[in-house]
């Protein structure tokens, strides 16, 4: 059973990638190597992915409420896994694109760096949206806690195995 993703864990992931990414990118830039600017399509795709996660999670939420009894439970489980993956991937991308923003801000006086900072900043914001969508999606896929009687029945069933 998957546990709920903690915001603190996602913050540590984003922060770790930010520090390591910024250090690596700074080292490359000192040697005269720069990454290509972040394409604007990245921002659009991250936002579309966030919308897909929320749409799929909404269907699971309706299923759990009894409003959509014909949803396949396997689809619900896959949606929960997708939501968790979106939250973690979003946190990784927040750190990565955040590192690119920090690097570009160091040389913001140069016009190409302004464009680079803007594109990476937009991708970073979209990654935050993806992370939030993953967390919301996980919440929509969360099963309600079992009743006390159900928990007792489960323990008794497990004792006979």
Secondary structure as UniProt FT lines:
FT   HELIX           7..30
FT   TURN            31..32
FT   HELIX           40..65
FT   TURN            69..70
FT   HELIX           73..106
FT   TURN            107..109
FT   HELIX           111..141
FT   HELIX           148..159
//
